[in-house]
Amino acid sequence: MSENRPFVLSIAGFDPTGGAGVLADIKTFEQHQVVGFAVSTANTIQTENKFYDIEWTSLSFVIRSIETLFENYKIKSVKIGIVPSLHYLNRILSTIKLLSPTTQIVWDPVLKSTSEFEFTTIEDRLDLNRILSKIDLITPNYNEIEVLFPGFISDKLWLLNEIPTNILLKGGHNSDEIGTDRLFLANEIIDLSPTEKKCYEKHGSGCVLSSAIAANLALNQTPKEASKNAKTYIENYLSSTSTLIGYHYVQ
């Protein structure tokens, strides 16, 4: 068994380069000293700079896998990555909530690959709000937040305080303050500014960030603490090499 280490689950795609998806998540979990489990939502053919093809895992197989893990282990947090539809995501969330209502959930809403392959379609915005209410934190970038919530930035939709979940808005596409992430909590907005580290673009950096947050939540950190510490982790990862694939541990 795990002795004192909490269990954390990644539900995401399989990337053969290990830069993104469940392999990247498991590497991140290990560095945070939590026990990482994984359920694959898809197999992909890709390199660190090109996406070729994907085969989705059947929803019934994913649900059976989740049920088996939750029936045998006390999983404190879950990170969710690519899913093909809101229906697929909702079934995953409903299963987790039924089996373990206190488990915290982080969703990295990867809607498209960098080569514009579309993963998740937003079929119904009423469904979207209902689904997001089951999630503790989402980690979109500036392009993804405008798909999820049109007008969130341009019309300052966030001022209405009607978003059904906490949001860590990643700052990689923040034209005004490059690298500044913004954490939107129920009653607080927190800027997470970059350090002076020289960072390089990385394949799968969003996966690493969201899984670091999930690991920190499992270690009993608040969403604010978890996001701040994950920011430090991802900056170390981004500065580890000048290539698109980073190192999780550097001596």
Disulfide bonds with the S-S distance in Angstrom:
none
